[in-house]
């Protein structure tokens, strides 16, 4: 079993999930604003199942969608990190960077700050050549984070295979950042 990586920024700690994070995550997963660009709200059991899976992947690899805490109060504000998405995507195998932050913490730069540290880890430690990020076309807030990270729109939109074919959320944008680009932006 690998060591579980923890990352730190000026204001945040990215770490393994704790049982106490699940309650807040369930609240996020059932919040219509937080879940606006996801196919549906999640029940408590669905949210817990997702958190269990994320936690297990971190235990197996040492990294993943880390739980994010603010340093000043050590409270869970969401997740940010790296993940190997479903193999059915045309650009798989790959590593994506993603995030989901509590609504009360939006607009404070937390997703960008944590994602920068996760990208540093991806390029410095994992030695990846590139990292992708994707979201439904309409999710302008996530796209703005991708752009603040120096990620480039590939203009290779795709239909996400895990979203129902009749859903307006199925069409996704695909952003990427390559190692050499990343070192020019940091």
Secondary structure as GFF3:
##gff-version 3
##sequence-region A 1 186
A	DSSP	beta_strand	7	8	.	.	.	ID=ss1
A	DSSP	beta_strand	12	15	.	.	.	ID=ss2
A	DSSP	alpha_helix	21	29	.	.	.	ID=ss3
A	DSSP	alpha_helix	44	61	.	.	.	ID=ss4
A	DSSP	beta_strand	65	70	.	.	.	ID=ss5
A	DSSP	beta_strand	76	83	.	.	.	ID=ss6
A	DSSP	beta_strand	96	101	.	.	.	ID=ss7
A	DSSP	three_ten_helix	103	105	.	.	.	ID=ss8
A	DSSP	alpha_helix	110	124	.	.	.	ID=ss9
A	DSSP	beta_strand	130	136	.	.	.	ID=ss10
A	DSSP	alpha_helix	140	148	.	.	.	ID=ss11
A	DSSP	beta_strand	152	153	.	.	.	ID=ss12
A	DSSP	beta_strand	158	159	.	.	.	ID=ss13
A	DSSP	beta_strand	171	178	.	.	.	ID=ss14
A	DSSP	alpha_helix	179	185	.	.	.	ID=ss15
###
